[in-house]
Amino acid sequence: YEIEELLGRGSQAEVYRCRERGSDQAVAIKLYTTPNHRLNEDVIRLIESADDEHIISTRFGQWGDEQWEIQEHVAHGTLSDIRNHVGLDLDDKFFTNIVKELATALTHAQSLGLVHRDIKPSNVLIRGLEPLDLVLSDFGLARELMAGAEEGSASHGRGYGSPEALQGVHDFPGDWWALGITLLEI
């Protein structure tokens, strides 16, 4: 891969737009900067097997302590950027399409047993505008949840966590809470 541009930097990783040598395909590569960052192997398997209509196509890699994700690159940015594409006023029909896209994507993730734990506008990518095509991304806090709720870490998207998440309980309804806050924000 050839690095073209730094797209973003967070507390755990840097994301670059790159070109794959040979195919010239644009990809986004997330390089983890925190030592020993590890996703659960079951979560990786679920994300890699997810329907890329709803969850961004992602491959994971590791070499020694270096870890990365290679994802499809989307040129339209995130849901945080939606007003740059459609203007300041989101009409009812367009907003309804946003709700449908996100509800379908979240339902798909939960059908796999995934609790995202970090749903927010910057973790929803805009693959297309006409027709609207949104996909979930950044499953760095995701957990596999087959039944019940997971208790433990209070990690969740700041400002988007449900009351239960603030108590360290993560379950499917918490992702719906975060989706509601995301929709309210946009």
KALIN-V803246 format. One line per field, one symbol per residue. ss: DSSP state (H for helix, E for strand, - for the rest). phi: phi as a letter, one per 20 degrees, with the letter a starting at -180 (. if undefined). burial: + if it has 16 or more other C-alpha atoms within 10 Angstrom, else -. Layout:
# KALIN-V803246
ss: ???
phi: ???
burial: ???
This chain:
# KALIN-V803246
ss: -EEEEEEEE---EEEEEEE------EEEEEEE--------HHHHHHHHH-----E--EEEEEE--EEEEEEE-----EHHHHHHHH-----HHHHHHHHHHHHHHHHHHHH--EE-----HHHEEEEEE--EEEEE------EE-----EE-----------HHHH--EE-HHHHHHHHHHHHHH-
phi: .dfdafeaccfdbddcecdffnemffcddedfdeflfceggffggfffeffffccgfcddbbbmefcbcdcgedeendffegffednfdefgffffffgfgfffffffgffenedfmbfagfddeeebdcffcdcfblefdfcecebmcedqgefafgndffgfffenddbggfffgffffgffff
burial: ------------+++++++------++++++++---------++--++-+--++++++++------++++++++--++++-+---------------++-++-+++-+++-++++++++++++++++-----+++++++++++++---++----+++--+++--+--+++++-++++++-+++---
